[in-house]
Structure formats: structure tokens, C-alpha cells
Amino acid sequence: MSTELCYLSATEALKLFRRRKLSPVELLEAQIARAEAVEPKINAFTDTYYEEALAQARKAEAKYMKRGARPRALEGLPLVIKDEARLKGKRSTSGSLIYKDNVAEQSEIFIDRLLRAGAICHARGATPEFCCAALTHSRLHGVTRNPWNRRYTPGGSSGGSAAALAAGTTTLATGSDIAGSIRIPASCCGVVGFKPPYGRVPEGPIFNLDFYCHEGPLARGVADTALMQNVIAGPHPLDIASIKPKLRIPDKLKSIRGFKIAYSLDLGYFKLDKDVRANTLAAIETFRALGCRVEEVDLGWTEESGRAAWNYLSLLFGGYISPLLAEHGALMTPYARAFAEGALEVKSTDFVDSLRVAWEMNATFQPLMQRYDVFLCPTLAKPSIRADDPLDYGDFKAKGKAMPDGLAWCMTYPFNMLSRCPAISLPSGFARTGVPTGLQIVGRTYDDVRVFRAAAAFEKACPWLCDATQRPQI
């Protein structure tokens, strides 16, 4: 088995496919072998489709071998699909015993686009039950662990997707992000995750009408993330919230020399781990070395933001889950049950007030961003939490907290509140635990390209996973 092959970028793999120097079959076989070796230790997959995927890889190989053929954008690339997104004819469980036998009758719009572009799904990525946690464990699928340090979580809720990328068991992966569920695991696992602005990627009912909710890509590099984003973006007639026209991230991104960049280390109220702080400050100096003017700003945000986000998520997202309590509550993982029960206590006035807070946050952020090209902050206030942390969704209010500890370290949810702002997370370094830390780059409303320009420049200055010593030793 070639570990080097397992960590090959999507863009490089496509070049080798076209030159007939690598077969999609060889790539997939290497990643399957890798998965068979590491999956018992990290538990990133909930279901696998290896034989079916290999048959698709052989068809892709034949297409590349045929002269005059036109391979599709993702032809032959292995893909892990989060076990929350519907995949036609396959089990889609959302990490819940309630849905352990649920088989989807159709695929999500963005999943269909990936498959039509030639990506090959060989496995499903683990998720916490109903995606309502920033770690990944459930009664149905057990504990998913961080490939860099298995005592810690890979994050959530797209934890299986990010863990698989870090472990070298896939080339691309999908995620969804309602409070940071793409960026949190990207940071924990040292990969790249992009939260598109609301409406950029079409979604299915009913969360296409939830402006906190976004579908997006995870990959090991910025170019691969853009490649995937270009496939899934664009309007669709079944999603009334999807926007026109389709935006494409250019293959060649312009220099960021001369950029004006704002940053905040703590967004005004987060308590930062010292390794996160040091790595973020080092990233800021990298941008200065790239010819950018970088300035610290005060957003005026407070813990009220966390309380508002929790109330919004509880009433809308929790309200989606709570009807299951009467019949299926005994089957739920404790944090999911506590989340659903807590939702019953949130008032409609709390929901309305959460909209007020989001408006006020935006009223400070958007005028500020008229003077800056992008905004920087850590993705997470601490590198990770323990993989089997039970969470405290049931009693955090009794402790006088604005948000449960299980989400209070996540510096991602404010940019779900400011949902039209694109946000990307990419690696910024390591913590003393061996777990990666993440840098979050946030853009002006619907200004995806500028975010990708900044991310690509930073990645080029701080290459990641280019050396075998900079990979998890599983």
C-alpha cells in the first residue's frame, strides 16, 4: 500500500489520470487498504461500498484510457459522504438508532451533482446523532477519534469526513454546517473546510430555509476545496433560497499583496488556549510577510451572541428533533435527547430576539468589512475536546452559561449568524497535544473568491501535509 498515494491531492490525481500515469482503481485500492488498516482505530466510516466503488473506478479508468473521451470534473476521485446527506438507495442514518434502517429514496441536490461529476462514493462519514454536537459519537456508531491523537475528537458534526481526510482514506468529503460543523472538524483534523454563504449551494427541505445551515466541501487543500465547491455551487429550481448566478472560484487566484486584513483573537468573549493564540499570531505575521496590512479590531460582540445562537438552534433545529421524543426518546444518545428536551423550553420571543442579535452583530461587522478585504480569527478557542465527552446540554443554563461547554469553544457559529459571509478554515499549526489548530478566514457578504485568494496564499506560505512526517501516525 502506498501511503503517498493515499494523500495525493485531487488536482494532482486528475492530472495523473489524464496522463495515464495513475488509474482511479489504483488510487481507490490504496485508500481502501489504508482504511482497512486504520478504521478499527478511528471509526470514521459508518458504511462502506468498496466493491461497488471499485466497479465505478474501473469504468472511470476505461474512460481515461479511451482517446477522445472527455472525463468529467471529478472523474474517478474517491468521495466520503457524511451520513446525514441523503444518498439514493443507501442507508442514511444521521447517526441515530431511530433511523438505523432508513434508506434514502433520492440523493440531495449537491450529492447528485458530485456523483454526476464523476466522484465515487466508497464510504459514509460518521456524524453525531442528528448532527447536534461538535464532536462525533453516537449510540448507533460509537466513538470517532482524531487521527492525530485518538484521545481527542475529530470535531463535529462532519467528524467522520474530516477524520477520513486526515487519515488518508479518501480524497474528498462532504460536510454540512449549522454552527460550524464543517469548520470545526477541519480545524481539529488539520484539513480545509469551507462554509459557503447561504444560498450558494442548494439544499433539501426543510433546512434550505434555515439561514444558519450550509452544505459544503472538505478536502486536504485549498485547490481541492475550490474544485469541489465549483461542482456543488449554483441555483436549483427545487431550492427557493438558492441564488443566481452560479459563482466559480478561478483556477488561478490573484496575489493578495496589498490586502487590508482585520483580525480578532477572541471575538471579544472567547477564552483562548495558549497554543491557539500563538499559532494565530504566527499566521497573522505570515500575512504581513505576504505584503498585507493586518490590523486588530474590536467587534463589540459579547456572550449574548452565544445565547442568541443557542436559542435559534434550539427552537428551529431542536424543534425538528423534539417531536421524536415521545416515541423514540429512549433510543437517543443522551446529548441529542437533552437538546430535544431543551428545545421545548425555548420561547418564540427568544427566537425573535436571536434575530435581533444577529442583526446587531452584522451592523458592526459589515461596515467594518468595507475597509478590509478579509477577516481572521481562530476557528476554535481550544484545539479539541475529549473524544467521548458526554456534553452538558441538560444543565448548562443552571450554571449560568450562555451556551453549553460542548459548543462554547467553537468560534464558528457567529458566522452562521452572519450567514451570507463565506468562511474557510485551514490549518495554522499544532497544539502540545499533537492535535492541529485552525485559522478561520471570513469574507464580505458573498465574496467567496477573496476568501479563497487569502486561503491559497496562506497555504502556499505554510504548506501542509507535504511531508510524510506531517501526517498522523496511526
C-alpha positions, 0 to 999 in steps of 0.5 A: 500500500502506498501511503503517498498515494493515499494523500495525493491531492485531487488536482494532482490525481486528475492530472495523473489520470489524464496522463495515464500515469495513475488509474482511479482503481489504483488510487481507490485500492490504496485508500481502501487498504489504508482504511482497512488498516486504520478504521478499527482505530478511528471509526470514521466510516459508518458504511462502506461500498468498496466493491461497488466503488471499485466497479465505478473506478474501473469504468472511470479508468476505461474512460481515461484510457479511451482517446477522445473521451472527455472525463468529467470534473471529478472523474474517478476521485474517491468521495466520503459522504457524511451520513446525514446527506441523503444518498439514493438507495443507501442507508442514511442514518444521521447517526441515530438508532431511530433511523438505523434502517432508513434508506434514502429514496433520492440523493440531495441536490449537491450529492447528485451533482458530485456523483454526476461529476464523476466522484465515487462514493466508497464510504459514509462519514460518521456524524453525531446523532442528528448532527447536534454536537461538535464532536462525533459519537453516537449510540448507533456508531460509537466513538470517532477519534482524531487521527492525530491523537485518538484521545481527542475528537475529530470535531463535529458534526462532519467528524467522520469526513474530516477524520477520513481526510486526515487519515488518508482514506479518501480524497474528498468529503462532504460536510454540512454546517449549522454552527460550524460543523464543517469548520470545526472538524477541519480545524481539529483534523488539520484539513480545509473546510469551507462554509459557503454563504447561504444560498450558494449551494442548494439544499433539501427541505426543510433546512434550505430555509434555515439561514444558519445551515450550509452544505459544503466541501472538505478536502486536504487543500485549498485547490481541492476545496475550490474544485469541489465547491465549483461542482456543488455551487449554483441555483436549483429550481427545487431550492427557493433560497438558492441564488443566481448566478452560479459563482466559480472560484478561478483556477488561478487566484490573484496575489493578495499583496496589498490586502487590508486584513482585520483580525480578532483573537477572541471575538471579544468573549472567547477564552483562548488556549495558549497554543491557539493564540500563538499559532494565530499570531504566527499566521497573522505575521505570515500575512504581513510577510505576504505584503498585507496590512493586518490590523486588530479590531474590536467587534463589540460582540459579547456572550449574548451572541452565544445565547442568541445562537443557542436559542435559534438552534434550539427552537428551529433545529431542536424543534425538528428533533423534539417531536421524536421524543415521545416515541423514540426518546429512549433510543437517543444518545443522551446529548441529542435527547437533552437538546430535544428536551431543551428545545421545548423550553425555548420561547418564540420571543427568544427566537425573535430576539436571536434575530435581533442579535444577529442583526446587531452583530452584522451592523458592526461587522459589515461596515467594518468589512468595507475597509478590509478585504478579509477577516481572521480569527481562530476557528476554535478557542481550544484545539479539541475536546475529549473524544467521548465527552458526554456534553452538558446540554441538560444543565448548562443554563443552571450554571449560568452559561450562555451556551453549553461547554460542548459548543462554547469553544467553537468560534464558528457559529457567529458566522452562521449568524452572519450567514451570507459571509463565506468562511474557510478554515485551514490549518495554522499549526499544532497544539502540545497535544499533537492535535492541529489548530485552525485559522478561520478566514471570513469574507464580505457578504458573498465574496467567496473568491477573496476568501479563497485568494487569502486561503491559497496564499496562506497555504502556499506560505505554510504548506501542509501535509507535504511531508510524510512526517506531517501526517498522523501516525496511526 
